[in-house]
Amino acid sequence: MPSDSAAAVSAFVEGAPPGEVPTLSYTFKAITSQMSLLVLPRLELSSAYQKRKSLSKADVKKLTVNEPKLLDSITPAFQKYNEEQLTTVKLPGSSTNVLISSYNSLEDGRYYDTESQRSFAFDHQTQQKASDAQPYTPESEHSDLVYVSFSFSFSLPSLTLRASTSLLKSLSTHATEHYPSATTTVCPSPSSITLLLVSNKYSPSNFWNGRWRSTYTLSLSSPPTLTGRINVDVHYYEDGNVRLTTSKDVKEILLEGRAGLSHAALAAEVLGKIEGAEGRYQEELNKGFSALSEGSFKGLRRQLPVTRQKVEWDKVGGYRVGVLTSWVV
């Protein structure tokens, strides 16, 4: 059973805003090993970042004084965070991001990527790199639905090459068209297929970070169903600390995918449902933000006088004298 200190720090790690756990991990290591904060990465290690942290350097020192190996004891918290938040990492020798999740997890701290067909080890504490990449292809009865498959069709005098639409390719195309920076993967299992999408946008120079996560499970029952959840997490911390976390459940019954119909038709319908659900949710969020701006947030501001002009407080005395003078006259 973890100690009170480990439980407290684990809860802090698991609830960290987007983009901040790597720096948090390095901060713990620096404090517990008497390193200087000056050697840490600059992801968000600024005076503003230090001010907004609810767990300060002094707090961590108090927690670790009797537990020098506290960082090792909270590794499960880092793993839970990385898998739930769909942390991205680059494979050795590659510039393409891959995902960390419970759906593509293997034994002994390894994960696999469906598209590159490789497995790799991942350090949950640093979140900085994958290692020991090896060939790996997940076994599945639904490979034709997951991967792009090609077929040749001859019709003289021309040669036509047709490529059927797959979930892996369709999801990647959807992410590229609708998100500025996104990573996707598809994870097959015996009775279902899980589709994952994460888009991160970090802007520490402007004091905000954001993350969009989509997780869908395609159940290959009859009829096939698509269920999932969309999660949005935005953290704004300039002269304050404001965080938005919101989610939306998705459930769709698919018409395609029954006997006699192609995998391409099913993949196309799945992505159509995903695109529609995410589009509607983005519209709901935009309407909600507008309502907050014109309603709740506006009510927090100081209202202008009927003249619609700001009061010049240094002239208030003059205003009062003018009113009294008018009364006398």
C-alpha positions as CSV (number, residue, x, y, z in Angstrom):
1,M,0.0,0.0,0.0
2,P,1.5,3.4,-1.0
3,S,2.4,5.9,1.8
4,D,0.5,9.1,2.3
5,S,3.2,11.1,0.5
6,A,3.2,8.7,-2.5
7,A,-0.6,8.9,-2.6
8,A,-0.6,12.7,-2.5
9,V,2.0,13.1,-5.2
10,S,0.3,10.3,-7.3
11,A,-3.0,12.2,-7.2
12,F,-1.2,15.4,-8.2
13,V,0.5,13.6,-11.2
14,E,-2.7,12.0,-12.4
15,G,-4.5,15.3,-12.4
16,A,-1.8,17.4,-14.1
17,P,-2.9,19.6,-17.0
18,P,-1.7,18.9,-20.6
19,G,2.0,19.2,-21.3
20,E,3.2,19.6,-17.7
21,V,4.0,16.1,-16.4
22,P,7.4,15.8,-18.2
23,T,8.6,19.0,-16.4
24,L,7.1,17.8,-13.2
25,S,9.0,14.5,-13.4
26,Y,12.3,16.3,-13.9
27,T,11.5,18.7,-11.1
28,F,11.0,15.7,-8.7
29,K,14.2,14.2,-9.9
30,A,16.1,17.5,-9.5
31,I,14.8,18.0,-5.9
32,T,15.4,14.4,-4.8
33,S,18.9,14.3,-6.3
34,Q,19.9,17.9,-5.2
35,M,20.2,19.0,-8.8
36,S,19.7,22.6,-9.9
37,L,16.5,23.7,-11.6
38,L,18.7,25.5,-14.1
39,V,19.5,22.2,-15.9
40,L,15.8,21.3,-16.5
41,P,14.1,21.5,-19.8
42,R,12.2,24.7,-20.6
43,L,8.9,23.3,-21.6
44,E,7.1,25.5,-19.0
45,L,9.8,26.0,-16.5
46,S,9.3,29.8,-16.1
47,S,8.6,32.1,-13.2
48,A,4.9,31.9,-14.1
49,Y,5.0,28.1,-14.2
50,Q,6.5,28.0,-10.7
51,K,4.0,30.4,-9.3
52,R,0.9,28.5,-10.5
53,K,2.0,25.1,-9.2
54,S,-0.1,24.0,-6.3
55,L,2.7,21.6,-5.3
56,S,5.8,23.8,-4.8
57,K,9.5,22.9,-4.6
58,A,9.3,23.3,-0.8
59,D,6.3,20.9,-0.7
60,V,8.1,18.3,-2.6
61,K,11.2,18.6,-0.3
62,K,8.9,18.0,2.7
63,L,7.4,14.9,1.0
64,T,10.7,13.4,0.0
65,V,12.8,14.1,3.2
66,N,11.8,10.7,4.6
67,E,11.2,9.0,1.3
68,P,14.2,9.5,-1.0
69,K,12.8,6.9,-3.5
70,L,9.4,8.6,-3.7
71,L,9.7,9.0,-7.5
72,D,10.1,5.3,-8.0
73,S,7.1,4.6,-5.9
74,I,4.8,6.8,-8.0
75,T,5.7,5.2,-11.3
76,P,2.2,3.6,-11.5
77,A,0.8,7.2,-11.4
78,F,2.9,8.2,-14.3
79,Q,1.9,5.1,-16.3
80,K,-1.8,5.8,-15.6
81,Y,-1.5,9.4,-16.7
82,N,0.4,8.5,-19.9
83,E,-2.1,5.8,-20.9
84,E,-5.2,7.8,-20.1
85,Q,-3.9,11.0,-21.7
86,L,-2.7,9.2,-24.8
87,T,0.8,10.5,-24.5
88,T,2.8,10.7,-27.7
89,V,6.4,9.7,-28.3
90,K,8.7,9.2,-31.3
91,L,10.1,5.9,-32.2
92,P,13.9,5.6,-32.6
93,G,15.0,6.9,-36.0
94,S,11.5,8.2,-36.8
95,S,9.9,11.6,-36.9
96,T,6.4,10.3,-36.6
97,N,4.6,10.2,-33.2
98,V,3.0,7.1,-31.8
99,L,0.6,6.7,-28.9
100,I,0.8,5.3,-25.4
101,S,-2.4,3.7,-24.2
102,S,-3.8,0.7,-22.4
103,Y,-5.2,-0.6,-25.7
104,N,-1.8,-1.0,-27.3
105,S,0.0,-2.1,-24.2
106,L,2.1,-5.3,-24.1
107,E,3.8,-7.1,-21.2
108,D,6.9,-5.7,-19.4
109,G,6.2,-2.0,-20.1
110,R,6.2,-2.4,-23.9
111,Y,3.7,-1.0,-26.4
112,Y,3.0,-1.5,-30.1
113,D,2.2,0.8,-33.0
114,T,-0.2,-0.7,-35.6
115,E,0.9,1.5,-38.6
116,S,4.7,0.9,-38.3
117,Q,4.1,-2.6,-37.0
118,R,6.8,-2.2,-34.3
119,S,6.8,-2.6,-30.6
120,F,8.9,-0.5,-28.2
121,A,9.8,0.2,-24.6
122,F,8.7,3.5,-22.9
123,D,10.0,5.3,-19.8
124,H,6.9,6.6,-18.1
125,Q,8.8,8.9,-15.8
126,T,10.6,11.0,-18.4
127,Q,8.1,10.7,-21.3
128,Q,10.9,11.7,-23.5
129,K,11.7,8.7,-25.7
130,A,10.9,5.2,-26.8
131,S,13.6,2.6,-27.1
132,D,14.3,-1.0,-28.2
133,A,12.0,-0.9,-31.2
134,Q,11.3,-4.4,-32.7
135,P,9.1,-5.7,-35.4
136,Y,5.6,-6.6,-34.2
137,T,2.3,-7.2,-35.9
138,P,-0.8,-7.6,-33.7
139,E,-2.7,-10.8,-34.5
140,S,-6.3,-10.1,-35.5
141,E,-9.1,-11.6,-37.5
142,H,-9.9,-8.0,-38.7
143,S,-6.7,-7.1,-40.5
144,D,-8.5,-6.3,-43.7
145,L,-10.6,-3.7,-41.8
146,V,-7.6,-2.2,-39.9
147,Y,-5.0,-2.0,-42.7
148,V,-5.1,-0.7,-46.3
149,S,-5.4,-3.5,-48.7
150,F,-4.8,-3.3,-52.5
151,S,-6.4,-5.2,-55.3
152,F,-5.6,-5.2,-59.0
153,S,-8.3,-5.0,-61.7
154,F,-7.5,-5.4,-65.4
155,S,-9.6,-3.8,-68.1
156,L,-7.7,-3.6,-71.3
157,P,-6.2,-1.4,-72.6
158,S,-5.8,0.2,-69.1
159,L,-4.6,-1.2,-65.8
160,T,-6.6,0.0,-62.7
161,L,-5.3,-0.2,-59.2
162,R,-7.9,0.1,-56.5
163,A,-7.2,0.6,-52.8
164,S,-9.9,-0.2,-50.3
165,T,-10.5,2.2,-47.4
166,S,-9.2,1.0,-44.0
167,L,-9.8,2.3,-40.5
168,L,-6.2,3.1,-40.0
169,K,-5.9,5.2,-43.2
170,S,-9.3,6.9,-42.8
171,L,-8.7,7.9,-39.2
172,S,-5.3,9.4,-40.1
173,T,-6.9,11.4,-43.0
174,H,-9.6,12.6,-40.7
175,A,-7.1,13.8,-38.1
176,T,-5.0,15.6,-40.7
177,E,-8.0,17.4,-42.2
178,H,-9.5,18.6,-38.9
179,Y,-6.7,19.0,-36.3
180,P,-3.5,21.1,-36.4
181,S,-1.4,18.4,-34.9
182,A,-2.7,14.9,-34.2
183,T,-1.6,11.3,-33.7
184,T,-3.8,8.3,-34.3
185,T,-3.8,4.6,-34.1
186,V,-6.1,1.6,-34.4
187,C,-5.9,-1.3,-31.9
188,P,-7.6,-4.6,-32.9
189,S,-8.8,-7.2,-30.4
190,P,-10.7,-10.5,-30.9
191,S,-14.2,-9.0,-30.7
192,S,-13.7,-5.2,-31.3
193,I,-11.4,-2.5,-32.7
194,T,-10.4,0.6,-30.8
195,L,-9.7,3.9,-32.6
196,L,-7.6,6.5,-30.8
197,L,-7.0,10.2,-31.7
198,V,-5.1,12.8,-29.7
199,S,-4.3,16.4,-30.7
200,N,-2.0,18.5,-28.5
201,K,-1.5,22.2,-28.7
202,Y,1.1,23.7,-26.4
203,S,1.8,27.5,-26.2
204,P,3.7,28.1,-23.0
205,S,4.9,31.5,-24.2
206,N,1.2,32.5,-24.3
207,F,0.5,30.7,-21.0
208,W,-1.9,28.0,-22.2
209,N,-1.9,24.3,-23.2
210,G,-4.7,22.2,-24.6
211,R,-5.5,18.6,-25.5
212,W,-8.2,16.8,-27.5
213,R,-8.7,13.1,-27.0
214,S,-11.1,10.7,-28.8
215,T,-11.5,7.1,-27.9
216,Y,-13.9,4.9,-29.9
217,T,-14.6,1.2,-29.7
218,L,-16.1,-0.6,-32.8
219,S,-18.0,-3.7,-31.6
220,L,-18.2,-6.2,-34.4
221,S,-21.5,-7.6,-33.3
222,S,-24.7,-7.7,-35.4
223,P,-25.4,-4.9,-36.0
224,P,-22.0,-3.3,-35.3
225,T,-22.0,-0.4,-32.9
226,L,-19.6,2.4,-32.3
227,T,-19.2,3.8,-28.7
228,G,-16.7,6.2,-27.3
229,R,-15.8,9.4,-25.5
230,I,-14.4,12.8,-26.5
231,N,-12.3,14.6,-23.9
232,V,-11.1,18.2,-24.0
233,D,-8.7,19.7,-21.5
234,V,-7.4,23.3,-21.7
235,H,-5.2,25.1,-19.1
236,Y,-4.8,28.9,-19.1
237,Y,-2.4,30.3,-16.5
238,E,-1.5,33.9,-17.2
239,D,-1.9,35.9,-14.0
240,G,-4.2,33.1,-12.7
241,N,-5.1,29.5,-13.1
242,V,-8.1,28.5,-15.2
243,R,-8.8,25.0,-16.5
244,L,-11.5,23.6,-18.7
245,T,-12.2,19.9,-18.7
246,T,-15.2,18.5,-20.5
247,S,-16.3,15.3,-22.2
248,K,-18.9,13.9,-24.5
249,D,-20.1,10.3,-24.9
250,V,-20.8,8.9,-28.3
251,K,-22.9,5.9,-29.3
252,E,-23.9,5.0,-32.9
253,I,-25.5,1.9,-34.4
254,L,-24.0,1.2,-37.8
255,L,-25.9,0.0,-40.9
256,E,-23.0,-1.4,-42.8
257,G,-20.6,-4.2,-42.0
258,R,-23.2,-7.0,-42.2
259,A,-22.7,-10.2,-44.3
260,G,-22.0,-9.5,-47.9
261,L,-20.9,-5.9,-47.5
262,S,-17.3,-4.7,-47.8
263,H,-14.9,-3.7,-45.1
264,A,-14.4,-0.4,-47.1
265,A,-18.1,0.4,-46.7
266,L,-17.9,-0.2,-42.9
267,A,-14.7,1.9,-42.5
268,A,-16.3,4.7,-44.4
269,E,-19.4,4.7,-42.2
270,V,-17.4,4.5,-39.0
271,L,-15.3,7.6,-40.0
272,G,-18.4,9.4,-41.1
273,K,-20.0,8.9,-37.7
274,I,-16.8,10.0,-35.9
275,E,-16.5,13.1,-38.1
276,G,-20.1,14.0,-37.4
277,A,-19.9,13.5,-33.7
278,E,-16.7,15.5,-33.3
279,G,-18.0,18.3,-35.5
280,R,-21.2,18.6,-33.5
281,Y,-19.3,18.6,-30.3
282,Q,-17.0,21.4,-31.5
283,E,-20.1,23.4,-32.4
284,E,-21.5,22.8,-28.9
285,L,-18.2,24.0,-27.3
286,N,-18.2,27.2,-29.5
287,K,-21.7,28.0,-28.5
288,G,-20.9,27.4,-24.8
289,F,-17.8,29.7,-25.0
290,S,-20.0,32.4,-26.6
291,A,-22.6,32.0,-23.8
292,L,-19.9,32.3,-21.1
293,S,-18.3,35.3,-22.7
294,E,-21.6,37.2,-23.1
295,G,-23.2,35.8,-19.9
296,S,-21.4,34.6,-16.9
297,F,-18.0,36.2,-17.6
298,K,-19.6,39.5,-18.6
299,G,-21.4,39.5,-15.3
300,L,-18.1,39.4,-13.5
301,R,-16.9,42.6,-15.1
302,R,-17.4,46.1,-13.8
303,Q,-20.4,47.6,-15.7
304,L,-19.9,50.8,-17.6
305,P,-22.2,53.8,-16.7
306,V,-25.0,54.8,-19.0
307,T,-22.6,57.0,-20.9
308,R,-20.8,53.8,-22.0
309,Q,-17.5,55.5,-21.0
310,K,-15.0,54.7,-18.3
311,V,-15.1,57.0,-15.2
312,E,-12.0,59.2,-14.9
313,W,-11.5,58.7,-11.2
314,D,-9.0,61.5,-10.9
315,K,-11.8,63.9,-11.9
316,V,-14.4,62.5,-9.6
317,G,-14.0,65.5,-7.2
318,G,-14.7,67.9,-10.1
319,Y,-17.8,66.0,-11.0
320,R,-19.1,66.3,-7.4
321,V,-18.4,70.0,-7.3
322,G,-20.3,70.5,-10.6
323,V,-23.3,68.7,-9.2
324,L,-23.4,70.7,-6.0
325,T,-23.0,73.9,-8.0
326,S,-26.0,73.1,-10.1
327,W,-28.1,72.5,-7.1
328,V,-27.2,75.9,-5.6
329,V,-28.1,77.7,-8.8
